Amino acid sequence: MKYHNNGIPRRAYIDQLTPEELELYQMVGKIESLGAHPLLTDVVVLLAQARDKLADWVELEPAK
């Protein structure tokens, strides 16, 4: 995980998300607006995991 000088991860800054990361972030909000249900909670958890995996990939060091 990449961090800024202040110790906060890059992925915590909405203005530094890739378009794909931003879409996943926004999708979580859309799903949460549907209401409360265990299945919707599962969807939110899976989307958050997908967002974290994508951020891990974005933050990979370039191959040399």
FENRAPE-V164610 format. One record per residue. N is the residue number from 0. RES is the residue in three letters. D_LAST is the distance of its C-alpha to the last C-alpha in whole Angstrom. Layout:
# FENRAPE-V164610
n=N res=RES d_last=D_LAST
n=N res=RES d_last=D_LAST
This chain:
# FENRAPE-V164610
n=0 res=MET d_last=19
n=1 res=LYS d_last=18
n=2 res=TYR d_last=22
n=3 res=HIS d_last=23
n=4 res=ASN d_last=25
n=5 res=ASN d_last=28
n=6 res=GLY d_last=26
n=7 res=ILE d_last=27
n=8 res=PRO d_last=24
n=9 res=ARG d_last=22
n=10 res=ARG d_last=24
n=11 res=ALA d_last=27
n=12 res=TYR d_last=27
n=13 res=ILE d_last=29
n=14 res=ASP d_last=28
n=15 res=GLN d_last=24
n=16 res=LEU d_last=24
n=17 res=THR d_last=23
n=18 res=PRO d_last=26
n=19 res=GLU d_last=25
n=20 res=GLU d_last=25
n=21 res=LEU d_last=28
n=22 res=GLU d_last=30
n=23 res=LEU d_last=30
n=24 res=TYR d_last=31
n=25 res=GLN d_last=34
n=26 res=MET d_last=34
n=27 res=VAL d_last=35
n=28 res=GLY d_last=38
n=29 res=LYS d_last=39
n=30 res=ILE d_last=40
n=31 res=GLU d_last=41
n=32 res=SER d_last=44
n=33 res=LEU d_last=45
n=34 res=GLY d_last=47
n=35 res=ALA d_last=47
n=36 res=HIS d_last=46
n=37 res=PRO d_last=44
n=38 res=LEU d_last=43
n=39 res=LEU d_last=42
n=40 res=THR d_last=40
n=41 res=ASP d_last=38
n=42 res=VAL d_last=37
n=43 res=VAL d_last=36
n=44 res=VAL d_last=34
n=45 res=LEU d_last=32
n=46 res=LEU d_last=31
n=47 res=ALA d_last=30
n=48 res=GLN d_last=28
n=49 res=ALA d_last=26
n=50 res=ARG d_last=26
n=51 res=ASP d_last=24
n=52 res=LYS d_last=22
n=53 res=LEU d_last=21
n=54 res=ALA d_last=20
n=55 res=ASP d_last=18
n=56 res=TRP d_last=16
n=57 res=VAL d_last=16
n=58 res=GLU d_last=15
n=59 res=LEU d_last=12
n=60 res=GLU d_last=9
n=61 res=PRO d_last=6
n=62 res=ALA d_last=4
n=63 res=LYS d_last=0
